């Protein structure tokens, strides 16, 4: 829907600040998701393939890719055109909820896109009607947009944008990175499409890409080697073309290349994966590798195209995170060891039995902390907690304990409480209950009620006859106190003649 000309004539006050246009520094204050380099690589390959097959659809493919990767509600491009002396931005490509506005537009000197080009920077746009009244007529309304300049041959000829039409979507730094990457790649593609044929356009994209793009025959000989490959691997095009791809593959990984080529010879496809390659100077580099078939005029696979991206920094970050996780585990164990030592050294108001009880509880906490480290501190699996607490009592007879229930991941505070409860119950069962008799058994199971509450049941059988406890011991009071410190959580004991039954109830908002 073209916007009415009467609303596009002039700005009310060009010198006033734009309330609707914000710096992308705003994104630094928001949480951001982790990069998905594999999805990005697949998107770049798809753009390159679109360029080869339907170069006139490359901008539409860009908008659709931005819509999907940024999880936007609408996406598109606003382009300046020589026909009107670049006085207006024309909406030549739109996907998503705004598709009905195709071929609409905004004035160059009075609108969000013009502000982006004037500042030559990516910007966030919120409720543009605050500054540009004609936006009241655009439906659905723009709640938040992320706009970046679109460059062709070094000149900003328009903007690329993704739009959220309500507060359910807010953009982050990863969206900005993806938009910039897609825009740079597509800008090079669009530039060549304006001047040369499809084959030349694809060759130009390959040559100008920051990624290493290499053509290889089914026999493993290099047929093309772009500047990105020169930068990544250290060999010039003259040194590489005509030689075997094995020149950049470490000896212990050369089977990977043989397997890839064998799959393509049989008409199969390769999958994007991460691996290691060797540079000219002998050093190794971590890469993300995407392999696609090259078809001849009859549609047969005649070779493969490889796109490699240097992921050294990401791998370094992953190794640092793993190191930090191990360090966190080490520190936690040190803290707990210190507490244990304090308990055993204390001689004042404590007896050995109490020392042992406290030590056992701390060991239970140490065990569950180990599970936190394995899950990057997201929580601990309920089945694993139960198995570890019962393991010491079932070494000679695995039938003494039965654990049944779907996978449930408990957040750290609750997982620690459940671990201590299981420890207390197991210790009590070993002293006085089912685990004190050769034929005694313990069953732990859990299920969700209709109100989504989680019911965890501990039941004993085959042990000595049980009668209700006349006094509430320290362990029982401690368990009840810990459980009930969580919102809407409860703990109940039932001393049946055949054995103790304990039920722990956790409400959804306590999980």
C-alpha positions as CSV (number, residue, x, y, z in Angstrom):
1,X,0.0,0.0,0.0
2,X,1.8,3.2,-1.1
3,X,1.6,5.9,1.6
4,X,-0.5,9.0,0.6
5,X,1.6,11.7,-0.9
6,X,0.0,14.4,1.3
7,X,1.6,12.8,4.3
8,X,5.0,12.7,2.8
9,X,5.6,16.4,2.0
10,X,7.9,17.6,4.7
11,X,9.1,17.1,8.3
12,X,7.6,19.2,11.0
13,X,11.0,20.0,12.4
14,X,14.0,18.3,11.0
15,X,16.3,19.7,13.8
16,X,14.2,18.0,16.5
17,X,15.6,14.7,18.0
18,X,13.9,11.5,16.8
19,X,12.2,9.8,19.7
20,X,11.5,6.7,17.7
21,X,15.0,6.1,16.4
22,X,17.4,4.5,18.9
23,X,21.1,3.5,18.8
24,X,21.8,-0.3,18.6
25,X,23.7,0.2,21.8
26,X,20.3,-0.5,23.3
27,X,20.9,-4.1,22.3
28,X,23.9,-4.3,24.7
29,X,21.4,-4.1,27.6
30,X,19.4,-7.1,26.4
31,X,20.1,-10.8,26.8
32,X,21.3,-12.3,23.5
33,X,21.0,-15.9,22.2
34,X,24.1,-17.9,21.2
35,X,25.1,-17.7,17.5
36,X,24.0,-20.6,15.3
37,X,26.9,-20.7,12.8
38,X,25.6,-23.8,11.1
39,X,22.2,-22.2,10.3
40,X,24.0,-19.1,9.1
41,X,26.3,-21.1,6.9
42,X,23.3,-22.9,5.4
43,X,21.6,-19.6,4.8
44,X,24.7,-18.2,3.0
45,X,24.9,-21.3,0.8
46,X,21.2,-21.0,0.0
47,X,21.8,-17.3,-1.0
48,X,24.7,-18.4,-3.2
49,X,22.6,-21.1,-4.8
50,X,19.7,-18.6,-5.4
51,X,22.2,-16.3,-7.0
52,X,23.2,-19.0,-9.4
53,X,19.7,-20.3,-10.2
54,X,17.5,-17.2,-10.0
55,X,19.7,-14.1,-9.5
56,X,16.7,-11.8,-9.9
57,X,15.2,-13.3,-6.7
58,X,18.3,-12.7,-4.5
59,X,16.7,-9.8,-2.6
60,X,13.6,-11.7,-1.9
61,X,15.7,-14.6,-0.7
62,X,17.6,-12.2,1.6
63,X,14.4,-10.8,3.1
64,X,13.0,-14.3,3.7
65,X,16.3,-15.5,5.2
66,X,16.3,-12.5,7.6
67,X,12.7,-13.1,8.5
68,X,13.5,-16.7,9.5
69,X,16.9,-16.3,11.2
70,X,15.8,-13.2,13.2
71,X,12.4,-14.7,14.0
72,X,10.7,-11.5,12.9
73,X,7.1,-10.8,11.9
74,X,8.0,-8.9,8.7
75,X,11.2,-8.3,6.8
76,X,12.1,-6.4,3.6
77,X,14.2,-3.9,1.8
78,X,13.7,-0.2,1.1
79,X,15.6,0.9,-2.1
80,X,16.4,4.3,-3.6
81,X,15.9,4.5,-7.3
82,X,17.2,6.7,-10.1
83,X,13.7,7.0,-11.7
84,X,12.6,9.6,-9.0
85,X,16.1,10.9,-8.4
86,X,16.3,8.9,-5.2
87,X,13.7,11.0,-3.5
88,X,11.8,8.1,-2.0
89,X,12.4,4.7,-0.6
90,X,10.5,2.0,-2.5
91,X,9.4,-1.2,-0.8
92,X,10.3,-3.6,-3.6
93,X,10.7,-6.7,-1.4
94,X,8.5,-7.5,1.7
95,X,7.8,-10.9,3.3
96,X,5.7,-11.6,6.4
97,X,2.7,-9.7,7.8
98,X,3.5,-6.6,5.7
99,X,3.4,-8.3,2.3
100,X,0.3,-6.3,1.4
101,X,2.4,-3.1,1.6
102,X,4.6,-4.2,-1.3
103,X,5.6,-1.3,-3.6
104,X,4.7,1.3,-0.9
105,X,7.4,3.6,0.3
106,X,8.5,6.5,2.4
107,X,10.3,9.8,1.6
108,X,14.1,9.9,1.6
109,X,14.3,12.9,3.9
110,X,11.5,12.2,6.4
111,X,11.4,8.6,7.7
112,X,13.2,5.9,9.6
113,X,15.1,4.6,6.5
114,X,16.4,8.1,5.7
115,X,17.5,8.6,9.3
116,X,19.5,5.3,9.0
117,X,21.3,6.5,5.9
118,X,21.9,10.0,7.3
119,X,23.6,8.5,10.3
120,X,25.2,5.7,8.2
121,X,24.5,3.3,11.1
122,X,22.2,0.5,12.1
123,X,19.3,1.8,14.3
124,X,16.4,0.5,16.3
125,X,13.0,2.0,15.4
126,X,10.1,2.0,17.9
127,X,6.6,3.4,17.1
128,X,7.7,5.6,14.2
129,X,4.4,7.6,14.3
130,X,5.9,9.6,17.2
131,X,8.1,11.4,14.7
132,X,6.5,10.5,11.3
133,X,2.7,10.9,11.5
134,X,2.1,9.0,8.2
135,X,3.0,5.8,9.9
136,X,-0.4,5.8,11.6
137,X,-1.8,4.5,8.3
138,X,0.5,1.5,8.0
139,X,-1.0,-1.8,9.4
140,X,-0.2,-3.8,11.3
141,X,1.7,-1.2,13.3
142,X,5.5,-1.3,13.7
143,X,6.2,-2.0,17.4
144,X,10.0,-2.4,16.9
145,X,12.3,-2.6,13.9
146,X,16.0,-3.3,13.3
147,X,17.3,-1.4,10.3
148,X,20.7,-1.5,8.7
149,X,22.1,0.3,5.6
150,X,22.2,-1.8,2.4
151,X,25.5,-1.2,0.5
152,X,26.1,-1.9,-3.2
153,X,29.5,-1.0,-4.6
154,X,30.3,0.9,-1.4
155,X,27.2,3.1,-1.7
156,X,24.2,2.9,0.6
157,X,21.3,2.4,-1.8
158,X,18.6,1.5,0.8
159,X,18.0,-0.4,4.0
160,X,17.4,-3.9,5.1
161,X,14.9,-4.3,8.0
162,X,13.2,-6.8,10.2
163,X,10.0,-5.9,12.1
164,X,8.2,-7.0,15.2
165,X,4.5,-6.0,15.3
166,X,4.0,-6.5,19.0
167,X,6.0,-6.9,22.2
168,X,6.3,-10.7,21.8
169,X,9.6,-10.2,19.9
170,X,12.6,-8.1,20.9
171,X,15.8,-8.1,18.8
172,X,19.2,-8.7,20.2
173,X,22.9,-8.5,19.3
174,X,22.8,-11.8,17.4
175,X,20.1,-10.4,15.1
176,X,22.3,-7.4,14.4
177,X,25.2,-9.7,13.6
178,X,23.1,-11.9,11.3
179,X,21.6,-8.9,9.5
180,X,25.1,-7.4,8.9
181,X,26.4,-10.7,7.6
182,X,23.5,-11.3,5.3
183,X,23.5,-7.7,4.1
184,X,27.3,-7.8,3.3
185,X,27.0,-11.1,1.5
186,X,23.9,-10.1,-0.5
187,X,25.2,-6.6,-1.2
188,X,28.1,-8.3,-3.1
189,X,25.7,-10.6,-4.9
190,X,23.3,-7.8,-5.9
191,X,26.2,-5.6,-7.1
192,X,27.4,-8.3,-9.6
193,X,23.8,-9.1,-10.7
194,X,23.4,-5.5,-11.9
195,X,26.4,-5.8,-14.3
196,X,27.3,-9.3,-15.3
197,X,25.6,-12.7,-16.2
198,X,24.7,-15.3,-13.6
199,X,28.0,-17.3,-13.8
200,X,30.1,-14.1,-13.4
201,X,27.9,-13.0,-10.5
202,X,28.4,-16.3,-8.7
203,X,32.1,-16.2,-9.3
204,X,32.3,-12.6,-7.9
205,X,30.4,-13.7,-4.7
206,X,32.9,-16.5,-4.2
207,X,35.9,-14.3,-4.9
208,X,34.7,-11.5,-2.5
209,X,33.4,-13.7,0.3
210,X,35.2,-13.6,3.7
211,X,34.6,-17.4,3.9
212,X,36.9,-19.8,2.2
213,X,35.1,-21.2,-0.9
214,X,36.8,-24.0,-2.7
215,X,35.8,-26.1,-5.7
216,X,37.0,-29.7,-5.8
217,X,36.6,-32.5,-8.3
218,X,35.3,-35.9,-7.3
219,X,38.9,-37.1,-7.4
220,X,39.9,-34.5,-4.8
221,X,41.7,-32.0,-7.1
222,X,41.2,-28.3,-6.4
223,X,39.5,-26.4,-9.3
224,X,38.9,-23.0,-7.7
225,X,40.3,-21.1,-4.7
226,X,38.9,-17.8,-3.6
227,X,40.6,-15.0,-1.6
228,X,38.9,-16.2,1.5
229,X,40.7,-19.5,1.1
230,X,44.0,-17.7,0.6
231,X,43.5,-15.9,3.9
232,X,42.3,-19.0,5.8
233,X,44.8,-21.5,4.5
234,X,47.8,-19.4,3.5
235,X,48.2,-20.8,0.0
236,X,47.7,-18.5,-3.1
237,X,45.3,-19.6,-5.8
238,X,48.2,-20.5,-8.1
239,X,49.7,-22.7,-5.4
240,X,46.4,-24.5,-4.7
241,X,44.5,-25.0,-8.0
242,X,45.4,-28.3,-9.6
243,X,46.7,-29.8,-6.3
244,X,45.0,-32.3,-4.0
245,X,42.7,-31.0,-1.3
246,X,44.7,-33.2,1.1
247,X,47.3,-30.5,1.2
248,X,45.2,-28.6,3.9
249,X,43.9,-31.7,5.7
250,X,45.9,-33.1,8.7
251,X,47.1,-36.7,8.3
252,X,44.8,-38.0,11.0
253,X,41.7,-36.5,9.3
254,X,42.3,-37.4,5.7
255,X,39.8,-40.2,5.9
256,X,37.1,-37.4,6.3
257,X,37.9,-36.1,2.7
258,X,37.8,-39.6,1.2
259,X,34.4,-40.3,2.9
260,X,32.9,-37.0,1.7
261,X,34.0,-37.6,-1.9
262,X,32.8,-41.2,-1.8
263,X,29.3,-40.1,-0.7
264,X,29.0,-37.6,-3.5
265,X,30.2,-40.2,-6.1
266,X,27.2,-42.2,-5.0
267,X,24.8,-39.3,-5.3
268,X,24.5,-38.7,-1.5
269,X,24.8,-35.3,0.2
270,X,27.2,-34.1,2.8
271,X,26.3,-32.5,6.1
272,X,27.7,-29.3,7.6
273,X,30.1,-30.2,10.4
274,X,33.1,-28.8,12.3
275,X,36.6,-30.1,11.8
276,X,40.3,-29.0,11.7
277,X,42.4,-28.0,8.7
278,X,46.1,-27.3,8.3
279,X,47.6,-24.0,7.1
280,X,50.6,-23.6,4.8
281,X,52.7,-22.7,7.9
282,X,51.8,-26.0,9.5
283,X,49.4,-24.6,12.1
284,X,45.9,-26.0,12.5
285,X,42.7,-24.0,12.4
286,X,39.2,-25.0,13.6
287,X,36.6,-24.5,10.9
288,X,32.9,-25.0,10.2
289,X,32.6,-26.8,6.8
290,X,29.6,-26.9,4.5
291,X,29.9,-29.1,1.4
292,X,27.5,-28.9,-1.6
293,X,27.3,-30.7,-4.9
294,X,28.3,-29.0,-8.2
295,X,26.1,-30.2,-11.1
296,X,27.0,-30.4,-14.8
297,X,24.7,-29.4,-17.6
298,X,22.9,-32.7,-17.4
299,X,22.3,-32.5,-13.7
300,X,25.0,-35.0,-12.6
301,X,27.3,-34.3,-9.7
302,X,30.7,-33.4,-11.2
303,X,32.4,-32.0,-8.1
304,X,31.8,-30.4,-4.8
305,X,31.8,-26.8,-3.4
306,X,33.2,-26.3,0.1
307,X,32.6,-23.3,2.3
308,X,34.8,-23.1,5.3
309,X,34.6,-20.5,8.1
310,X,37.2,-19.9,10.8
311,X,35.7,-20.7,14.2
312,X,38.9,-20.5,16.2
313,X,37.5,-17.8,18.5
314,X,34.3,-19.7,19.2
315,X,36.2,-22.9,20.0
316,X,38.5,-20.9,22.2
317,X,35.4,-19.6,24.0
318,X,34.0,-23.1,24.4
319,X,37.3,-24.3,25.9
320,X,37.3,-21.4,28.3
321,X,33.7,-22.2,29.4
322,X,34.7,-25.8,30.0
323,X,37.7,-24.7,32.0
324,X,35.5,-22.4,34.0
325,X,33.0,-25.2,34.7
326,X,35.8,-27.5,35.9
327,X,37.1,-24.7,38.0
328,X,33.6,-24.1,39.5
329,X,33.4,-27.8,40.3
330,X,36.9,-27.7,41.9
331,X,36.0,-24.7,44.0
332,X,32.7,-26.2,45.1
333,X,34.5,-29.4,46.2
334,X,37.1,-27.3,48.1
335,X,34.4,-25.4,49.9
336,X,32.5,-28.6,50.9
337,X,35.8,-30.3,51.9
338,X,36.5,-27.3,54.2
339,X,33.1,-27.7,55.8
340,X,33.6,-31.4,56.3
341,X,36.9,-30.8,57.9
342,X,35.4,-28.2,60.2
343,X,32.7,-30.7,61.3
344,X,35.2,-33.4,62.1
345,X,37.6,-31.0,63.9
346,X,34.8,-29.6,66.1
347,X,34.9,-31.1,69.5
348,X,32.7,-28.7,71.5
349,X,28.9,-29.3,71.4
350,X,28.8,-32.2,69.0
351,X,28.9,-36.0,69.1
352,X,30.4,-38.3,66.6
353,X,26.9,-39.5,65.4
354,X,25.9,-35.9,64.6
355,X,29.2,-35.3,62.9
356,X,28.6,-38.3,60.6
357,X,25.1,-37.2,59.8
358,X,26.2,-33.7,58.8
359,X,29.1,-35.1,56.8
360,X,26.6,-37.4,54.9
361,X,24.4,-34.5,54.1
362,X,27.3,-32.5,52.8
363,X,28.4,-35.4,50.6
364,X,24.9,-35.5,49.1
365,X,25.2,-31.8,48.3
366,X,28.6,-32.4,46.7
367,X,27.2,-35.1,44.5
368,X,24.4,-33.0,43.2
369,X,26.8,-30.1,42.6
370,X,28.7,-32.4,40.3
371,X,25.5,-32.8,38.3
372,X,25.1,-29.1,38.1
373,X,28.5,-28.8,36.5
374,X,27.7,-31.4,33.9
375,X,24.6,-29.6,32.9
376,X,26.3,-26.1,32.8
377,X,24.4,-25.2,36.0
378,X,20.9,-25.7,34.5
379,X,20.0,-28.3,37.1
380,X,20.1,-32.0,37.9
381,X,18.1,-35.0,36.7
382,X,15.7,-36.4,39.3
383,X,16.5,-40.1,38.3
384,X,20.2,-39.5,38.6
385,X,19.8,-37.9,42.1
386,X,17.8,-40.9,43.3
387,X,20.2,-43.4,41.7
388,X,23.3,-41.9,43.3
389,X,21.7,-41.7,46.8
390,X,20.6,-45.4,46.7
391,X,23.7,-46.8,45.0
392,X,25.8,-47.4,48.2
393,X,23.0,-49.7,49.6
394,X,22.4,-51.7,46.4
395,X,26.0,-52.8,45.4
396,X,25.3,-56.5,45.9
397,X,21.7,-56.5,44.9
398,X,20.4,-54.2,42.2
399,X,16.8,-55.3,42.9
400,X,16.8,-53.7,46.3
401,X,15.9,-50.3,44.7
402,X,13.4,-49.5,42.0
403,X,13.2,-46.1,40.4
404,X,10.4,-45.2,38.0
405,X,9.4,-41.9,36.4
406,X,9.8,-39.7,33.3
407,X,12.8,-37.4,33.0
408,X,12.5,-34.4,35.2
409,X,15.2,-31.7,35.4
410,X,15.2,-29.9,38.8
411,X,16.6,-26.4,39.1
412,X,19.7,-26.2,41.4
413,X,18.0,-25.0,44.7
414,X,15.3,-27.6,44.5
415,X,17.7,-30.3,43.3
416,X,19.8,-29.8,46.5
417,X,16.8,-30.1,48.7
418,X,15.6,-33.3,47.0
419,X,19.2,-34.8,47.2
420,X,19.3,-34.1,51.0
421,X,15.8,-35.6,51.5
422,X,16.8,-38.8,49.6
423,X,20.0,-39.0,51.6
424,X,18.1,-38.7,54.9
425,X,15.5,-41.3,53.9
426,X,18.2,-43.7,52.7
427,X,20.2,-43.3,55.9
428,X,17.1,-43.9,58.0
429,X,16.2,-47.0,55.9
430,X,19.6,-48.4,56.3
431,X,19.5,-48.0,60.1
432,X,15.9,-48.8,61.0
433,X,13.9,-49.4,57.8
434,X,13.8,-51.6,54.7
435,X,17.5,-51.4,53.9
436,X,18.4,-52.8,57.3
437,X,16.9,-56.2,56.3
438,X,18.3,-58.5,53.6
439,X,15.0,-58.7,51.8
440,X,14.0,-55.1,52.3
441,X,13.3,-52.9,49.2
442,X,12.9,-49.2,48.4
443,X,10.9,-47.8,45.6
444,X,11.1,-44.2,44.3
445,X,8.6,-43.1,41.7
446,X,7.1,-39.8,40.6
447,X,4.2,-38.5,38.4
448,X,2.4,-35.4,37.7
449,X,-1.2,-34.7,39.0
450,X,-3.9,-33.0,37.0
451,X,-2.9,-29.6,38.3
452,X,0.7,-30.3,37.0
453,X,2.1,-30.8,40.5
454,X,4.9,-33.3,40.8
455,X,4.4,-36.1,43.3
456,X,7.6,-37.9,44.4
457,X,6.9,-41.1,46.5
458,X,9.4,-43.0,48.6
459,X,8.0,-46.3,49.8
460,X,9.7,-49.1,51.8
461,X,8.7,-52.8,52.1
462,X,10.2,-56.0,53.5
463,X,11.8,-54.4,56.5
464,X,11.0,-54.6,60.2
465,X,7.5,-53.6,61.3
466,X,7.1,-49.9,61.6
467,X,5.2,-47.8,64.1
468,X,4.8,-44.0,64.0
469,X,7.7,-42.2,65.6
470,X,6.9,-40.7,68.9
471,X,9.2,-37.8,68.5
472,X,10.2,-35.8,65.5
473,X,14.0,-36.3,65.0
474,X,16.4,-33.7,63.7
475,X,16.5,-35.3,60.3
476,X,12.7,-35.1,59.9
477,X,12.5,-31.5,61.0
478,X,15.4,-30.6,58.7
479,X,13.7,-32.2,55.7
480,X,10.4,-30.6,56.4
481,X,12.0,-27.2,56.8
482,X,14.1,-27.5,53.6
483,X,11.1,-28.7,51.5
484,X,8.6,-26.1,52.8
485,X,11.1,-23.3,52.2
486,X,10.1,-23.7,48.5
487,X,6.8,-22.1,47.3
488,X,3.8,-24.5,47.6
489,X,6.0,-27.5,48.3
490,X,5.1,-30.1,51.0
491,X,6.4,-33.3,52.6
492,X,4.2,-35.9,54.3
493,X,5.2,-39.1,56.2
494,X,3.0,-42.3,56.5
495,X,4.3,-45.0,58.9
496,X,2.6,-48.1,57.4
497,X,3.2,-51.4,59.1
498,X,5.0,-52.8,56.0
499,X,7.3,-49.8,55.8
500,X,7.6,-46.0,55.7
501,X,5.9,-44.1,52.9
502,X,7.0,-40.5,52.3
503,X,5.4,-38.2,49.7
504,X,7.1,-35.0,48.4
505,X,4.8,-32.6,46.5
506,X,6.3,-29.9,44.3
507,X,4.1,-27.3,42.7
508,X,4.8,-26.1,39.1
509,X,6.2,-22.7,40.3
510,X,8.6,-24.5,42.6
511,X,10.3,-26.5,39.8
